[in-house]
Amino acid sequence: MYDIDNLGRMKNLAVHAPHAMQAFVAFDKAALAEGAIPRKYKELMAIAVALTTQCPYCIELHTDKARETGASDPEIAETVLIAAALRAGGAITHGTHAMKGT
């Protein structure tokens, strides 16, 4: 199901919804462009978000892009653990709703 070649079908979205797809591509490019936050850090953030949303395409693409911008294995490993900590933290803090009766 999760085959990176599936991303080739994005062109079908551009055919059937060209304006929205063009807007998305422009937004994505602008959001990840070098700015106040260096591109490497943006790619590391993208990895963390991709791990949190569990998108295998984004994990692969942004890990590759992070490496292209100079991200090291230790930086990527820490990014993975930050994402894991935030997912776990979300479960703990949302767990307080389950403790209302105690």
C-alpha positions in Angstrom: 0.0 0.0 0.0 2.7 2.5 0.9 4.8 2.4 -2.2 6.9 5.6 -2.8 5.9 5.2 -6.5 2.3 6.1 -5.5 3.5 9.7 -5.3 3.7 9.8 -9.1 -0.1 9.8 -9.0 0.0 13.3 -7.5 0.1 14.5 -11.1 -3.5 13.3 -11.3 -4.5 15.7 -8.6 -2.9 18.5 -10.6 -4.9 17.4 -13.6 -8.2 17.3 -11.8 -7.7 20.1 -9.3 -5.0 22.3 -10.9 -5.5 25.5 -8.9 -5.7 23.8 -5.5 -2.7 21.6 -6.3 -0.6 24.6 -7.6 -1.5 26.5 -4.4 -0.5 23.5 -2.3 2.9 23.0 -4.0 3.6 26.8 -3.7 2.7 26.7 0.0 4.8 23.6 0.7 7.8 25.1 -1.1 7.4 28.4 0.8 7.0 26.8 4.2 10.1 24.7 3.7 12.3 27.4 2.1 15.3 28.8 3.9 14.2 31.7 6.1 14.5 32.7 9.8 14.7 29.0 10.4 17.4 27.2 8.4 16.2 24.6 6.0 17.9 21.8 7.9 15.9 22.5 11.0 12.7 22.8 9.0 13.4 19.3 7.6 14.1 17.9 11.0 10.8 19.4 12.2 9.1 17.9 9.2 10.5 14.5 10.2 9.1 14.9 13.7 5.7 15.9 12.4 5.8 13.0 9.8 6.5 10.6 12.6 3.7 12.0 14.7 1.2 11.8 11.8 2.8 8.5 10.8 3.1 9.3 7.1 5.6 6.9 5.6 6.0 9.1 2.5 6.8 12.2 4.5 9.1 10.3 6.8 11.1 9.0 3.8 11.1 12.3 1.8 11.9 14.6 4.7 14.6 12.3 6.1 16.3 12.3 2.6 16.0 16.1 2.4 17.3 16.5 6.0 20.4 14.5 5.1 20.8 16.6 1.9 20.9 19.7 4.1 23.6 18.2 6.4 21.5 16.5 9.1 23.5 13.9 10.9 22.4 10.5 12.3 22.5 11.8 15.9 20.3 14.8 14.9 17.8 12.5 13.1 17.8 10.1 16.1 17.1 13.0 18.5 14.3 14.2 16.2 12.8 10.7 16.4 12.9 10.7 20.2 11.4 14.2 20.4 8.5 13.0 18.3 8.1 9.9 20.5 8.2 12.0 23.7 5.5 14.4 22.4 3.3 11.5 21.3 3.7 9.9 24.7 3.2 13.2 26.4 -0.1 13.7 24.5 -1.3 10.3 25.8 -0.4 11.2 29.3 -2.0 14.6 29.3 -5.1 13.3 27.5 -5.2 10.5 30.1 -6.1 13.1 32.7 -9.6 13.1 31.1 -9.9 9.4 32.0 -9.1 10.2 35.6 -12.1 12.5 36.1 -13.9 10.1 38.4 -11.0 9.6 40.8 
